[in-house]
Amino acid sequence: MASFTAKDVQALRQSTGAGMMDAKKALTESDGDFEAAVQLLREKGLAKAATRADRENAEGLVAVATSDAGASLVQLKSETDFSAKSDDFGALVQEMAEAVLADGTDAIAGFEARLEEMKLTVKENIEVGTVARVEAVEGRTIDAYLHGGGRAGVLVEGEGVDADTLHEIALHIAFAKPSYLSRDEVPAEDVEKERAALLEITKSEGKPEQAWPKIVEGRVNAWFGDRVLLEQGVFGEKEKVSEKIGDGTLHSFTLAMIG
């Protein structure tokens, strides 16, 4: 019969995050060999992790990092807010953001083992979401904004836009949640599908046929205004983002949201 104590079970639970009965069973099956029990639980946990992979993970945390070299953003997803608020979770996603800033987006691959370990410990579908890095370019400015303690993160890069205005645009992005920078980025098939739908809606409203093109065009423009950053009103007001930046240029933005 395997020889181990209650302290051994507790130590194994703390090391692996396993439940008491799972820890006792693993020590029994491994004849009290602690390292073998850890490996046994890990193998079982990894098998269970595969079944967790399709579970919704709408919670999590976003981290940003900045330096003279540029800025980075990493989104780490979890199933529960409880896990996302843990010190270990926050430290990990921040470390990932720092690594991406230093070494590029491929640096995320170096965290695979630690992510697997966290999945085993918290027994949740932990997954990397949005990862972005903007390299500093002479003449351009980058704003990295973190909202709600990591519920949202924004990177926005501008040229000829002062820092205060660029920061205001970053706040607006978190508020308005645009999908595209300019209408040129919107897939043509999506535009045509929306235009066709709006035409049918306009027809069904009994509007005069000669007015259809103008009405549809106005509605398509409003549709763009909901999705395209440059065409959105700043914080929902009349002044558009394109007007706010004046002669400046926005080169890119990244938005990551939790929930």
DAFEN-V330445 format. One line per field, one symbol per residue. ss: DSSP state (H for helix, E for strand, - for the rest). burial: + if it has 9 or more other C-alpha atoms within 8 Angstrom, else -. A space follows every 50 residues. Layout:
BEGIN
ss = ???
burial = ???
END
This chain:
BEGIN
ss = -----HHHHHHHHHHH---HHHHHHHHHH----HHHHHHHHHHHHHHHHH HH------EEEEEEEEE--EEEEEEEEE--HHHH--HHHHHHHHHHHHHH HHH-HHHHHHHHHHHHHHHHHH----EEEEEEEEE----EEEEEEEE--- -EEEEEEEE---HHHHHHHHHHHHHH---E--HHH--HHHHHHHHHHHHH HHHH----HHHHHHHHHHHHHHHHHHHEHHH-EHHH---EHHHH----EE EEEEEEE--
burial = -+-----+++-++--+++-+-+++-+++++++-+--++-+++--++--+- -+----++++++++++---++++++++++++-++----++--++-+++++ +--++-++--+---++-++++--+++++-+++++-+---++++++++--+ +++++++++++---+++-++++++-+++-+++---+----+--++--++- -++---+----+--++--++---+++++++++++-----++--++--+++ --+-++-+-
END
